[in-house]
Amino acid sequence: MLSIKERIAQTPVERRTMYEWQFGLAQRLCQIMEGANLTQPEFAKLVGITEEELDDLLHFSADPPLSLMARIQAHSKADLLTWVNTD
């Protein structure tokens, strides 16, 4: 059985970046819900997504489009997206 470090080393860099992004998104969504004292069903309803869609976001099973991210940010009135100029 591989250790976590060995498994990470075998994962392509672009895939690791995606995992890190998904984990950061899940953490931020949890912070927003906790800060607003909302349950997952309440938060899903607030931002206009299904509980299943929220569950996918929280468990790294989704690659959400930017439009969904913007909608979640607008409805939750919380910073979710950070724009970075890479030029």
All heavy atoms as an XYZ file, in Angstrom:
698
protein
N       0.840     -1.174      0.000
C       0.000      0.000      0.000
C       0.890      1.244      0.000
O       1.854      1.322      0.749
C      -0.901     -0.014      1.234
C      -1.825      1.143      1.316
S      -2.926      0.885      2.727
C      -4.311      1.752      2.165
N       0.536      2.211     -0.843
C       1.325      3.432     -0.969
C       1.025      4.399      0.175
O      -0.111      4.518      0.622
C       1.001      4.139     -2.284
C       1.403      3.444     -3.571
C       0.907      4.231     -4.770
C       2.898      3.262     -3.647
N       2.056      5.110      0.591
C       1.850      6.164      1.582
C       1.224      7.369      0.878
O       1.215      7.451     -0.357
C       3.177      6.575      2.221
O       3.962      7.292      1.287
N       0.728      8.292      1.647
C       0.130      9.498      1.067
C       1.179     10.255      0.255
O       0.900     10.703     -0.855
C      -0.474     10.387      2.168
C      -1.697      9.694      2.770
C      -0.850     11.752      1.625
C      -2.300     10.396      3.960
N       2.381     10.384      0.792
C       3.446     11.093      0.078
C       3.768     10.416     -1.255
O       3.979     11.080     -2.267
C       4.697     11.190      0.940
C       4.569     12.182      2.062
C       5.843     12.279      2.855
C       5.671     13.260      4.005
N       6.902     13.433      4.757
N       3.804      9.096     -1.271
C       4.087      8.369     -2.508
C       2.946      8.554     -3.511
O       3.190      8.743     -4.702
C       4.278      6.880     -2.216
C       5.544      6.574     -1.442
C       5.595      5.141     -0.936
O       4.526      4.560     -0.621
O       6.715      4.609     -0.855
N       1.727      8.498     -3.033
C       0.573      8.687     -3.916
C       0.572     10.095     -4.507
O       0.323     10.285     -5.696
C      -0.732      8.418     -3.181
C      -1.930      8.415     -4.107
C      -3.162      7.845     -3.464
N      -3.009      6.490     -3.017
C      -3.249      5.407     -3.763
N      -3.636      5.547     -5.001
N      -3.108      4.206     -3.266
N       0.866     11.098     -3.678
C       0.933     12.479     -4.162
C       2.028     12.614     -5.213
O       1.833     13.260     -6.240
C       1.145     13.462     -2.989
C      -0.123     13.534     -2.141
C       1.543     14.849     -3.496
C       0.034     14.290     -0.833
N       3.166     12.014     -4.964
C       4.286     12.090     -5.905
C       3.926     11.469     -7.256
O       4.441     11.900     -8.293
C       5.513     11.408     -5.317
N       3.049     10.484     -7.273
C       2.658      9.822     -8.519
C       1.542     10.562     -9.261
O       1.267     10.260    -10.410
C       2.203      8.395     -8.235
C       3.311      7.476     -7.815
C       2.827      6.060     -7.550
O       1.637      5.779     -7.550
N       3.783      5.168     -7.305
N       0.905     11.526     -8.587
C      -0.193     12.267     -9.197
C       0.376     13.388    -10.069
O       1.234     14.141     -9.612
C      -1.106     12.875     -8.110
O      -1.574     11.823     -7.269
C      -2.291     13.597     -8.717
N      -0.099     13.507    -11.310
C       0.396     14.581    -12.176
C       0.169     15.958    -11.540
O      -0.833     16.174    -10.843
C      -0.431     14.434    -13.456
C      -0.965     13.037    -13.421
C      -1.098     12.672    -11.978
N       1.079     16.879    -11.782
C       1.027     18.208    -11.174
C      -0.300     18.908    -11.446
O      -0.894     19.494    -10.532
C       2.202     19.089    -11.670
C       2.070     20.513    -11.174
C       3.523     18.492    -11.237
N      -0.796     18.840    -12.672
C      -2.052     19.534    -12.989
C      -3.226     18.954    -12.197
O      -4.139     19.657    -11.804
C      -2.341     19.532    -14.493
C      -2.466     18.175    -15.136
C      -1.139     17.528    -15.541
O      -0.069     18.143    -15.382
O      -1.194     16.380    -16.009
N      -3.198     17.678    -11.934
C      -4.270     17.054    -11.150
C      -4.150     17.454     -9.680
O      -5.147     17.705     -9.009
C      -4.215     15.529    -11.302
C      -5.442     14.835    -10.807
C      -6.631     15.166    -11.703
N      -7.845     14.777    -11.010
C      -8.991     15.423    -11.101
N      -9.094     16.473    -11.859
N     -10.034     15.019    -10.453
N      -2.921     17.539     -9.171
C      -2.722     17.987     -7.786
C      -3.229     19.401     -7.610
O      -3.845     19.737     -6.600
C      -1.243     17.914     -7.409
C      -0.763     16.534     -7.084
C       0.591     16.575     -6.417
N       1.560     17.353     -7.173
C       2.687     16.865     -7.668
N       3.017     15.616     -7.471
N       3.500     17.625     -8.337
N      -2.981     20.248     -8.613
C      -3.458     21.634     -8.567
C      -4.980     21.661     -8.494
O      -5.559     22.439     -7.731
C      -2.959     22.422     -9.797
O      -1.536     22.380     -9.806
C      -3.433     23.848     -9.776
N      -5.639     20.804     -9.253
C      -7.099     20.738     -9.233
C      -7.584     20.288     -7.855
O      -8.532     20.855     -7.315
C      -7.594     19.780    -10.319
C      -9.085     19.705    -10.414
S      -9.781     21.291    -10.883
C     -11.408     20.799    -11.324
N      -6.950     19.281     -7.279
C      -7.340     18.817     -5.940
C      -7.183     19.929     -4.913
O      -8.040     20.120     -4.049
C      -6.499     17.617     -5.502
C      -6.760     16.339     -6.245
C      -5.727     15.448     -6.507
C      -8.039     15.997     -6.691
C      -5.950     14.254     -7.186
C      -8.264     14.811     -7.370
C      -7.216     13.946     -7.613
O      -7.444     12.777     -8.290
N      -6.082     20.665     -4.994
C      -5.850     21.766     -4.052
C      -6.919     22.837     -4.205
O      -7.425     23.374     -3.220
C      -4.461     22.359     -4.257
C      -3.353     21.437     -3.811
C      -1.975     21.898     -4.246
O      -1.863     22.986     -4.864
O      -1.009     21.159     -3.973
N      -7.298     23.143     -5.453
C      -8.330     24.137     -5.720
C      -9.681     23.663     -5.169
O     -10.396     24.422     -4.515
C      -8.414     24.398     -7.222
C      -9.441     25.426     -7.564
C      -9.276     26.775     -7.565
C     -10.805     25.186     -7.924
N     -10.454     27.385     -7.903
C     -11.404     26.434     -8.127
C     -11.571     24.030     -8.083
C     -12.740     26.570     -8.495
C     -12.892     24.163     -8.439
C     -13.472     25.422     -8.646
N     -10.026     22.411     -5.433
C     -11.298     21.880     -4.946
C     -11.334     21.870     -3.421
O     -12.363     22.176     -2.816
C     -11.526     20.463     -5.486
C     -11.844     20.433     -6.962
C     -11.879     19.020     -7.509
O     -11.039     18.191     -7.178
N     -12.855     18.753     -8.362
N     -10.230     21.528     -2.775
C     -10.167     21.524     -1.319
C     -10.331     22.939     -0.775
O     -11.068     23.163      0.185
C      -8.843     20.919     -0.843
C      -8.719     20.875      0.653
C      -9.441     19.956      1.394
C      -7.896     21.769      1.320
C      -9.336     19.918      2.779
C      -7.785     21.738      2.703
C      -8.508     20.810      3.432
N      -9.666     23.905     -1.398
C      -9.799     25.297     -0.973
C     -11.220     25.799     -1.124
O     -11.740     26.526     -0.262
N     -11.884     25.416     -2.218
C     -13.275     25.804     -2.430
C     -14.171     25.207     -1.354
O     -15.002     25.888     -0.771
C     -13.746     25.355     -3.818
C     -15.235     25.528     -4.112
C     -15.635     26.995     -4.046
C     -15.579     24.933     -5.478
N     -13.998     23.926     -1.074
C     -14.808     23.261     -0.049
C     -14.606     23.924      1.311
O     -15.572     24.161      2.046
C     -14.465     21.775      0.022
N     -13.356     24.233      1.634
C     -13.079     24.910      2.910
C     -13.779     26.251      2.968
O     -14.371     26.601      3.990
C     -11.577     25.143      3.069
C     -10.817     23.996      3.633
C      -9.386     24.425      3.941
O      -8.687     24.973      3.090
N      -8.963     24.167      5.152
N     -13.715     27.025      1.885
C     -14.332     28.351      1.876
C     -15.840     28.253      1.992
O     -16.467     29.035      2.722
C     -13.929     29.104      0.600
C     -14.459     30.518      0.553
C     -13.880     31.378      1.665
N     -14.504     32.681      1.646
C     -15.045     33.273      2.701
N     -14.992     32.701      3.883
N     -15.622     34.432      2.586
N     -16.454     27.309      1.311
C     -17.909     27.135      1.427
C     -18.305     26.795      2.860
O     -19.291     27.325      3.385
C     -18.402     26.056      0.451
C     -18.333     26.419     -1.024
C     -18.655     25.199     -1.877
C     -19.246     27.581     -1.361
N     -17.529     25.941      3.504
C     -17.809     25.591      4.902
C     -17.662     26.809      5.812
O     -18.471     27.011      6.722
C     -16.896     24.459      5.373
S     -17.288     22.865      4.628
N     -16.656     27.638      5.560
C     -16.476     28.858      6.352
C     -17.668     29.790      6.193
O     -18.141     30.372      7.175
C     -15.201     29.595      5.920
C     -13.926     28.929      6.303
C     -12.717     29.596      5.646
O     -12.842     30.374      4.699
N     -11.536     29.266      6.145
N     -18.142     29.940      4.965
C     -19.288     30.811      4.704
C     -20.523     30.292      5.428
O     -21.242     31.051      6.079
C     -19.552     30.947      3.191
C     -18.388     31.691      2.527
C     -20.871     31.650      2.927
C     -18.398     31.630      1.010
N     -20.769     28.980      5.311
C     -21.942     28.401      5.984
C     -21.842     28.561      7.488
O     -22.817     28.933      8.152
C     -22.094     26.920      5.610
C     -22.602     26.706      4.212
S     -22.956     24.970      3.832
C     -21.309     24.296      3.749
N     -20.671     28.282      8.040
C     -20.479     28.391      9.486
C     -20.654     29.837      9.950
O     -21.302     30.100     10.954
C     -19.096     27.875      9.868
C     -18.882     27.799     11.368
C     -17.540     27.186     11.711
O     -17.236     26.090     11.209
O     -16.801     27.821     12.486
N     -20.084     30.774      9.195
C     -20.173     32.186      9.548
C     -21.595     32.711      9.530
O     -21.958     33.594     10.314
N     -22.404     32.181      8.623
C     -23.801     32.601      8.509
C     -24.736     31.708      9.320
O     -25.948     31.900      9.296
C     -24.226     32.602      7.044
N     -24.161     30.719     10.006
C     -24.940     29.770     10.804
C     -26.027     29.089      9.963
O     -27.185     29.023     10.368
C     -25.538     30.468     12.032
C     -25.936     29.476     13.108
O     -25.352     28.408     13.223
N     -26.936     29.832     13.896
N     -25.618     28.588      8.798
C     -26.539     27.917      7.884
C     -26.212     26.437      7.768
O     -25.039     26.055      7.747
C     -26.443     28.535      6.481
C     -26.893     29.979      6.317
C     -26.499     30.492      4.942
C     -28.387     30.104      6.523
N     -27.236     25.626      7.665
C     -27.041     24.213      7.374
C     -26.789     24.064      5.871
O     -27.018     25.001      5.096
C     -28.284     23.389      7.746
O     -29.379     23.821      6.921
C     -28.632     23.546      9.222
N     -26.363     22.890      5.461
C     -26.140     22.668      4.031
C     -27.428     22.850      3.225
O     -27.392     23.514      2.185
C     -25.522     21.299      3.796
C     -24.083     21.236      4.239
C     -23.430     19.895      3.952
O     -23.899     19.117      3.141
N     -22.327     19.628      4.628
N     -28.571     22.303      3.664
C     -29.802     22.535      2.896
C     -30.178     24.014      2.823
O     -30.619     24.495      1.769
C     -30.862     21.730      3.665
C     -30.089     20.675      4.383
C     -28.784     21.316      4.741
N     -29.986     24.745      3.904
C     -30.307     26.176      3.912
C     -29.399     26.942      2.957
O     -29.844     27.818      2.214
C     -30.173     26.757      5.323
C     -31.219     26.261      6.298
C     -30.906     26.611      7.747
O     -29.725     26.834      8.092
O     -31.867     26.664      8.545
N     -28.114     26.607      2.983
C     -27.159     27.292      2.112
C     -27.446     26.985      0.651
O     -27.422     27.886     -0.192
C     -25.726     26.897      2.480
C     -24.691     27.638      1.695
C     -24.409     28.967      1.966
C     -23.988     27.011      0.680
C     -23.449     29.663      1.241
C     -23.021     27.697     -0.053
C     -22.756     29.027      0.229
N     -27.714     25.728      0.342
C     -28.021     25.347     -1.040
C     -29.223     26.133     -1.550
O     -29.199     26.662     -2.671
C     -28.273     23.842     -1.133
N     -30.243     26.232     -0.742
C     -31.444     26.972     -1.138
C     -31.117     28.452     -1.330
O     -31.571     29.074     -2.288
C     -32.540     26.799     -0.084
C     -33.849     27.436     -0.462
C     -34.924     27.156      0.563
C     -36.229     27.806      0.137
N     -37.306     27.550      1.098
N     -30.332     29.020     -0.422
C     -29.956     30.431     -0.485
C     -29.249     30.770     -1.792
O     -29.543     31.794     -2.415
C     -29.055     30.798      0.700
C     -28.443     32.203      0.669
C     -29.513     33.255      0.973
C     -27.293     32.304      1.645
N     -28.327     29.921     -2.205
C     -27.534     30.230     -3.408
C     -28.123     29.646     -4.688
O     -27.561     29.813     -5.766
C     -26.056     29.807     -3.240
C     -25.419     30.547     -2.089
C     -25.898     28.315     -3.078
N     -29.240     28.956     -4.576
C     -29.949     28.480     -5.758
C     -29.363     27.246     -6.409
O     -29.389     27.102     -7.633
N     -28.822     26.342     -5.591
C     -28.338     25.065     -6.123
C     -28.997     23.942     -5.333
O     -29.574     24.177     -4.273
C     -26.797     24.944     -6.057
C     -26.283     25.023     -4.612
C     -26.140     26.006     -6.928
C     -24.776     24.817     -4.468
N     -28.900     22.747     -5.850
C     -29.483     21.616     -5.139
C     -28.529     21.173     -4.035
O     -27.333     21.485     -4.059
C     -29.726     20.417     -6.081
O     -28.462     19.921     -6.528
C     -30.603     20.808     -7.262
N     -29.068     20.443     -3.082
C     -28.229     19.886     -2.016
C     -27.189     18.942     -2.606
O     -26.057     18.873     -2.118
C     -29.080     19.160     -0.981
C     -29.922     20.100     -0.136
C     -30.773     19.370      0.866
O     -30.238     18.495      1.573
O     -31.982     19.664      0.935
N     -27.547     18.231     -3.658
C     -26.609     17.318     -4.306
C     -25.449     18.095     -4.940
O     -24.287     17.678     -4.837
C     -27.318     16.488     -5.369
C     -26.409     15.460     -6.024
C     -27.151     14.617     -7.045
O     -27.353     15.127     -8.175
O     -27.504     13.482     -6.711
N     -25.748     19.221     -5.587
C     -24.686     20.039     -6.173
C     -23.743     20.560     -5.087
O     -22.525     20.545     -5.256
C     -25.272     21.222     -6.948
C     -25.938     20.835     -8.247
C     -26.660     21.988     -8.899
O     -27.454     22.668     -8.213
O     -26.429     22.213    -10.107
N     -24.308     21.003     -3.973
C     -23.483     21.480     -2.868
C     -22.635     20.343     -2.313
O     -21.443     20.516     -2.056
C     -24.351     22.095     -1.772
C     -23.594     22.599     -0.541
C     -22.545     23.642     -0.912
C     -24.575     23.162      0.487
N     -23.228     19.186     -2.157
C     -22.490     18.027     -1.653
C     -21.316     17.688     -2.578
O     -20.222     17.384     -2.114
C     -23.432     16.827     -1.508
C     -22.774     15.670     -0.790
O     -22.442     15.845      0.400
O     -22.587     14.612     -1.411
N     -21.540     17.776     -3.882
C     -20.456     17.518     -4.845
C     -19.325     18.527     -4.673
O     -18.149     18.175     -4.744
C     -20.978     17.567     -6.278
C     -21.802     16.350     -6.654
O     -21.783     15.353     -5.902
O     -22.479     16.399     -7.699
N     -19.671     19.786     -4.446
C     -18.657     20.819     -4.241
C     -17.871     20.569     -2.957
O     -16.663     20.767     -2.913
C     -19.300     22.201     -4.177
C     -19.907     22.725     -5.479
C     -20.698     24.005     -5.212
C     -18.834     22.960     -6.523
N     -18.559     20.125     -1.924
C     -17.914     19.909     -0.633
C     -17.065     18.645     -0.584
O     -16.194     18.507      0.260
C     -18.963     19.868      0.489
C     -19.711     21.177      0.737
C     -20.815     20.970      1.761
C     -18.760     22.284      1.165
N     -17.340     17.711     -1.505
C     -16.614     16.440     -1.502
C     -15.784     16.235     -2.762
O     -15.522     15.101     -3.169
C     -17.597     15.277     -1.289
C     -18.217     15.312      0.065
N     -19.469     15.848      0.292
C     -17.737     14.946      1.268
C     -19.734     15.781      1.569
N     -18.703     15.240      2.202
N     -15.373     17.330     -3.381
C     -14.444     17.328     -4.512
C     -14.935     16.526     -5.711
O     -14.137     16.011     -6.480
C     -13.053     16.823     -4.113
C     -12.594     17.232     -2.742
C     -12.066     16.310     -1.868
C     -12.690     18.536     -2.312
C     -11.630     16.678     -0.605
C     -12.263     18.921     -1.051
C     -11.725     17.993     -0.201
N     -16.250     16.421     -5.881
C     -16.789     15.649     -7.001
C     -17.254     16.550     -8.142
O     -17.893     16.074     -9.064
C     -17.983     14.811     -6.529
O     -17.587     13.927     -5.515
N     -16.955     17.841     -8.047
C     -17.459     18.767     -9.048
C     -16.343     19.647     -9.580
O     -15.373     19.941     -8.889
C     -18.555     19.640     -8.440
N     -16.511     20.057    -10.805
C     -15.654     21.051    -11.434
C     -16.611     22.143    -11.912
O     -17.005     22.173    -13.071
C     -14.889     20.422    -12.598
C     -13.923     21.382    -13.243
O     -13.679     22.466    -12.681
O     -13.416     21.049    -14.324
N     -17.025     23.026    -10.990
C     -18.095     23.968    -11.306
C     -17.679     25.033    -12.311
O     -16.528     25.484    -12.307
C     -18.397     24.617     -9.950
C     -17.116     24.520     -9.203
C     -16.499     23.216     -9.650
N     -18.614     25.436    -13.171
C     -18.312     26.526    -14.098
C     -18.202     27.848    -13.337
O     -18.739     27.999    -12.235
C     -19.509     26.533    -15.054
C     -20.614     25.896    -14.280
C     -19.962     24.924    -13.324
N     -17.522     28.786    -13.930
C     -17.338     30.099    -13.324
C     -18.681     30.772    -13.032
O     -18.837     31.445    -12.019
C     -16.483     30.979    -14.239
C     -16.072     32.331    -13.703
C     -15.337     32.204    -12.370
C     -15.209     33.055    -14.718
N     -19.662     30.553    -13.901
C     -20.980     31.163    -13.691
C     -21.611     30.677    -12.389
O     -22.248     31.462    -11.672
C     -21.904     30.868    -14.871
O     -22.060     29.468    -15.038
N     -21.433     29.408    -12.060
C     -21.968     28.881    -10.802
C     -21.238     29.497     -9.619
O     -21.850     29.885     -8.627
C     -21.861     27.353    -10.753
C     -22.279     26.694     -9.434
C     -23.735     27.006     -9.098
C     -22.042     25.204     -9.489
N     -19.932     29.610     -9.728
C     -19.145     30.200     -8.652
C     -19.577     31.647     -8.412
O     -19.733     32.081     -7.276
C     -17.664     30.139     -8.989
C     -17.155     28.743     -9.275
S     -17.338     27.647     -7.887
C     -16.229     28.428     -6.778
N     -19.779     32.394     -9.491
C     -20.204     33.789     -9.375
C     -21.592     33.876     -8.742
O     -21.846     34.756     -7.916
C     -20.189     34.454    -10.742
N     -22.484     32.966     -9.114
C     -23.831     32.969     -8.539
C     -23.789     32.665     -7.051
O     -24.475     33.308     -6.255
C     -24.717     31.962     -9.279
C     -26.192     32.108     -8.905
C     -27.097     31.262     -9.770
N     -27.079     29.903     -9.265
C     -27.026     28.825    -10.015
N     -26.970     28.926    -11.324
N     -27.031     27.622     -9.479
N     -22.984     31.701     -6.650
C     -22.856     31.373     -5.230
C     -22.319     32.581     -4.476
O     -22.828     32.949     -3.406
C     -21.946     30.143     -5.025
C     -22.630     28.879     -5.542
C     -21.569     29.990     -3.554
C     -21.732     27.655     -5.585
N     -21.315     33.230     -5.035
C     -20.744     34.404     -4.377
C     -21.776     35.516     -4.250
O     -21.909     36.132     -3.194
C     -19.521     34.915     -5.153
C     -18.904     36.150     -4.516
C     -17.562     36.500     -5.073
O     -16.702     35.635     -5.171
N     -17.357     37.750     -5.434
N     -22.525     35.773     -5.305
C     -23.520     36.854     -5.281
C     -24.629     36.581     -4.268
O     -25.003     37.465     -3.490
C     -24.108     37.048     -6.674
N     -25.146     35.373     -4.257
C     -26.258     35.051     -3.363
C     -25.832     34.924     -1.907
O     -26.612     35.214     -1.002
C     -26.968     33.770     -3.811
C     -27.767     33.944     -5.056
N     -28.928     34.661     -5.121
C     -27.544     33.490     -6.332
C     -29.405     34.659     -6.340
N     -28.581     33.954     -7.103
N     -24.603     34.487     -1.683
C     -24.145     34.323     -0.296
C     -23.563     35.629      0.256
O     -23.333     35.742      1.453
C     -23.091     33.217     -0.202
O     -21.907     33.586     -0.875
N     -23.348     36.598     -0.642
C     -22.773     37.893     -0.251
C     -21.450     37.720      0.494
O     -21.164     38.403      1.467
C     -23.771     38.708      0.567
C     -25.022     39.078     -0.209
C     -25.978     39.874      0.637
C     -27.172     40.355     -0.130
N     -28.034     39.425     -0.703
N     -20.675     36.758      0.043
C     -19.375     36.467      0.656
C     -18.331     36.328     -0.443
O     -18.639     35.880     -1.545
C     -19.452     35.179      1.467
N     -17.113     36.723     -0.146
C     -16.034     36.561     -1.111
C     -15.738     35.081     -1.296
O     -15.466     34.370     -0.337
C     -14.766     37.269     -0.633
C     -14.894     38.781     -0.675
O     -15.701     39.282     -1.480
O     -14.197     39.448      0.094
N     -15.812     34.652     -2.525
C     -15.544     33.259     -2.847
C     -14.440     33.162     -3.890
O     -13.584     32.304     -3.828
C     -16.819     32.594     -3.372
C     -16.782     31.129     -3.717
C     -16.477     30.292     -2.485
C     -18.099     30.690     -4.311
N     -14.472     34.083     -4.834
C     -13.521     34.068     -5.934
C     -12.449     35.129     -5.724
O     -12.724     36.222     -5.258
C     -14.243     34.370     -7.255
C     -15.406     33.445     -7.604
C     -16.136     33.962     -8.827
C     -14.903     32.042     -7.857
N     -11.231     34.781     -6.068
C     -10.123     35.730     -6.033
C      -9.521     35.790     -7.430
O      -9.162     34.745     -7.982
C      -9.049     35.286     -5.024
O      -9.651     35.158     -3.752
C      -7.925     36.281     -4.956
N      -9.463     36.957     -7.978
C      -8.910     37.115     -9.321
C      -7.430     37.418     -9.223
O      -7.004     38.268     -8.450
C      -9.624     38.251    -10.050
C     -11.075     37.967    -10.194
C     -12.083     38.452     -9.433
C     -11.680     37.073    -11.132
N     -13.287     37.932     -9.841
C     -13.075     37.090    -10.881
C     -11.189     36.266    -12.156
C     -13.962     36.330    -11.625
C     -12.091     35.521    -12.872
C     -13.463     35.550    -12.614
N      -6.665     36.710    -10.006
C      -5.218     36.880     -9.997
C      -4.769     37.160    -11.426
O      -5.091     36.426    -12.344
C      -4.517     35.605     -9.476
C      -3.013     35.759     -9.539
C      -4.976     35.291     -8.075
N      -4.014     38.238    -11.604
C      -3.457     38.562    -12.897
C      -2.144     37.823    -13.047
O      -1.193     38.084    -12.311
C      -3.261     40.069    -13.022
C      -2.796     40.464    -14.405
O      -2.509     39.614    -15.240
N      -2.727     41.749    -14.648
N      -2.078     36.900    -13.963
C      -0.861     36.090    -14.129
C       0.037     36.624    -15.232
O       1.027     35.995    -15.571
C      -1.222     34.627    -14.439
O      -2.019     34.589    -15.634
C      -1.962     33.998    -13.275
N      -0.307     37.782    -15.811
C       0.540     38.373    -16.848
C       1.798     38.945    -16.287
O       1.907     39.429    -15.241
C      -0.227     39.483    -17.601
C      -1.380     38.899    -18.407
O      -1.351     37.705    -18.706
O      -2.296     39.675    -18.730
